[in-house]
């Protein structure tokens, strides 16, 4: 798989998670927290390095949305990793 295709898939996953978090549904939030699903996003963000690209922008926007609008439990989740 080419790098461009993987990048689109990764950005799609981040946008999908952003939509799920935007629903503000306790069931989804609890599933994200208990399943430790944000760990993969954090690891991919760190592995991507310092390059400023679409993937990093999408992850930063997701965390900013969680911080400003969403549930406090999701806000503290990345800090545990």
LINNORPE-V294136 format. One record per residue. N is the residue number from 1. PHI is phi as a letter, one per 30 degrees, with the letter a starting at -180 (none if undefined). OMEGA is omega in radians with two decimals (none if undefined). D_CENTER is the distance of its C-alpha to the mean C-alpha in Angstrom with 2 decimals. Layout:
n:N phi:PHI omega:OMEGA d_center:D_CENTER
n:N phi:PHI omega:OMEGA d_center:D_CENTER
//
This chain:
n:1 phi:none omega:-3.10 d_center:22.13
n:2 phi:d omega:-3.13 d_center:22.06
n:3 phi:d omega:-3.14 d_center:19.48
n:4 phi:d omega:3.13 d_center:19.08
n:5 phi:d omega:3.11 d_center:18.47
n:6 phi:d omega:3.13 d_center:15.83
n:7 phi:d omega:3.12 d_center:14.06
n:8 phi:d omega:3.11 d_center:14.34
n:9 phi:d omega:-3.14 d_center:13.08
n:10 phi:d omega:3.13 d_center:9.91
n:11 phi:d omega:3.08 d_center:9.44
n:12 phi:d omega:3.11 d_center:10.48
n:13 phi:d omega:3.14 d_center:7.98
n:14 phi:d omega:3.13 d_center:5.06
n:15 phi:d omega:3.09 d_center:7.85
n:16 phi:d omega:3.11 d_center:8.79
n:17 phi:d omega:3.12 d_center:6.02
n:18 phi:d omega:3.10 d_center:6.75
n:19 phi:d omega:3.13 d_center:10.28
n:20 phi:d omega:3.12 d_center:10.30
n:21 phi:d omega:3.14 d_center:9.28
n:22 phi:d omega:3.10 d_center:11.81
n:23 phi:d omega:3.13 d_center:14.41
n:24 phi:h omega:3.13 d_center:14.73
n:25 phi:c omega:-3.11 d_center:16.19
n:26 phi:d omega:3.14 d_center:16.92
n:27 phi:d omega:3.12 d_center:17.14
n:28 phi:d omega:-3.13 d_center:13.60
n:29 phi:d omega:3.11 d_center:12.36
n:30 phi:d omega:3.11 d_center:14.88
n:31 phi:d omega:3.11 d_center:13.89
n:32 phi:d omega:-3.11 d_center:10.26
n:33 phi:d omega:-3.09 d_center:12.05
n:34 phi:d omega:-3.14 d_center:15.03
n:35 phi:d omega:3.13 d_center:13.56
n:36 phi:h omega:-3.07 d_center:11.36
n:37 phi:d omega:3.13 d_center:8.59
n:38 phi:d omega:-3.13 d_center:5.91
n:39 phi:e omega:-3.13 d_center:8.62
n:40 phi:d omega:3.10 d_center:8.29
n:41 phi:d omega:3.12 d_center:5.09
n:42 phi:d omega:3.14 d_center:7.15
n:43 phi:d omega:3.11 d_center:10.19
n:44 phi:d omega:3.11 d_center:9.56
n:45 phi:d omega:3.13 d_center:8.87
n:46 phi:d omega:-3.13 d_center:12.03
n:47 phi:d omega:-3.13 d_center:13.90
n:48 phi:d omega:3.07 d_center:13.57
n:49 phi:i omega:-3.05 d_center:15.75
n:50 phi:d omega:-3.11 d_center:16.98
n:51 phi:d omega:3.14 d_center:17.15
n:52 phi:c omega:-3.11 d_center:16.06
n:53 phi:b omega:-3.07 d_center:14.89
n:54 phi:d omega:3.14 d_center:12.94
n:55 phi:d omega:3.12 d_center:9.97
n:56 phi:d omega:3.13 d_center:9.91
n:57 phi:d omega:-3.14 d_center:10.59
n:58 phi:d omega:3.14 d_center:7.80
n:59 phi:d omega:3.11 d_center:5.18
n:60 phi:d omega:3.12 d_center:7.99
n:61 phi:d omega:3.09 d_center:8.51
n:62 phi:d omega:-3.13 d_center:5.44
n:63 phi:d omega:3.08 d_center:6.58
n:64 phi:d omega:3.09 d_center:9.98
n:65 phi:d omega:3.12 d_center:9.94
n:66 phi:d omega:-3.11 d_center:9.16
n:67 phi:d omega:-3.01 d_center:11.88
n:68 phi:d omega:-2.92 d_center:14.31
n:69 phi:c omega:-2.86 d_center:14.34
n:70 phi:c omega:-3.08 d_center:12.76
n:71 phi:d omega:-3.14 d_center:14.02
n:72 phi:d omega:3.11 d_center:15.03
n:73 phi:d omega:3.09 d_center:14.23
n:74 phi:d omega:-3.12 d_center:10.45
n:75 phi:d omega:-3.09 d_center:11.21
n:76 phi:d omega:-3.10 d_center:13.02
n:77 phi:d omega:-3.13 d_center:10.92
n:78 phi:d omega:-3.13 d_center:9.41
n:79 phi:d omega:-3.14 d_center:13.03
n:80 phi:d omega:-3.06 d_center:14.44
n:81 phi:c omega:none d_center:13.19
//
